[in-house]
């Protein structure tokens, strides 16, 4: 199976305006950053590869566990963090010594779609987020 980057970006943009809801993944009804990625996966790839376990907003900070990076490594293809492309999944770390706990989908080298606590899904400039990128992943089967 192959999926075009433009298809991923279009799918991510359909979520713009969806309210933030912790652990949710339903377009126009609610999602968090993981729910956005899960929803785009369902649209462009199909059935999710594993069920997301219940999680708290701290994403394993108390135990220092890299929950998101571990899952991303299981299901996505690693991509160069300094040369990401539209359709790539960006994984962010809020602080250097904490596990990664935020996700977005690049729509260009300068913008992304993401769900941020207290807001609606939006397409924003990556700007200051670029300093917080912990890893970048491509969807399986991605083509230009």
N, C-alpha and C positions, 0 to 999 in steps of 0.2 A: 504494500500500500504506500502511496506517496501523497503528500499534502503540500500545497503551495504556500509560500510565506504570505502572499496576499490573502489567501483564504483564512489563515490564522489571524491576521490583523483585522480583517472584516468581522470575523467571529468575535474577537475581543471588543471591537467597537460597538457591537450590538448590546453589550453589557453596560455601556455608558448611561449613567442616570440611575442604575440599580442601587437601592439603598444598602448601606453597610449593615450586615447581620452576621454576627459571630456564628461560625460553623455552617452557614447556609450556602446553597449553590443553586439558586433558581433565578434566572434572568428576569429583571423587572420586579421581582419580589424581594430579593435580598441575597447578599453574599459577602464573604470576607475575601481576603486576597487568595487563599487557597481555593475557596469556592469558585472564584473567577477562573482560575487555571483548570479546575475540574470541569467546569461548564464548557470552556473552550475545548478541552480534550474530548468531551462527549460529542460535541458538534463536529469536530474535524477528524477525530480518530475513531470514536465509537465508545463502547463500554469502558468504564474506568478499570484500570488494571488491578486495583485493590481498593477496598473500602477504607475511607479515612476514619481513623479511630477518633473517639471524643478527645478534644484537646482544649486546654485553657489558653487564655490570651498570652500567657508567658512563654508558650511554645517550648517548654522543657528547660527554661533558664535555670530553675532551681537545681536540676540535675546536670546541667551543662551538656545536654544531649543535642546533637545536630539532627533533629527530626526532619526538617525540610530538606537539608542537603542529602541525607541518607535516602529519602524517598525519591528525590530528583535523580540521584545516581542510579536508582533501580529502574527508572522508567523513561528517562530522557537521555539524549546524547550530549556529553559535555561540549561546550563551545568556548572559543577564546574570550575571556572577560574584557579584553581591551579592543575587541573587534566584533562586537555583537551586531546582529542584523535584525531587521524587522521580522517579527514572528518568534524571536527567541524569548525564553523565559529568564527574567532577571531575578536573582536571589540576593536579598539585602541583609546586612548585619547592622543593627542600630549602634552597636558599640563593638570595638575590636575584640574584647574579651568575652562576648556573649554569643550564643548560638544564633545563626541566621534565623530570621522570623518574619520576613516580608517578601512578597512576590509581586512581579508585574510582568507584562508582556510588552516588549519593545515594538513600537509602531514605525520607528525610524531610528537613526543613530542618536537623535536628540529628544525623542518623546516615548512615552509608554502609557499603557492603560493599566490602572491598578485600583484596588479597593482599599481605602484607608479608613481606619476606625474613626467614627464620628462624621463621616462624609459619604457621598455617593461615589460610585465608580466614575472615574474621570480619566481623560487623556491629559497628561501633564508633561511639562518639560522635565527631563531627567535631571538637569542642573546639578544641584547639591547631592542628589541621590547617587550620582556616579562615584563619589568617594566611598560609598557604603556597599558597593557591589561585592558580594562574597563569591559568587559563581554565576555562570551563564550556561543555559542548556537549550538545545534545539529539540523540538518535538520529533518523535521517531518518524522516519520517512520523509522528512522535510526536503523540499526541492525549491529551487528559485522560481 
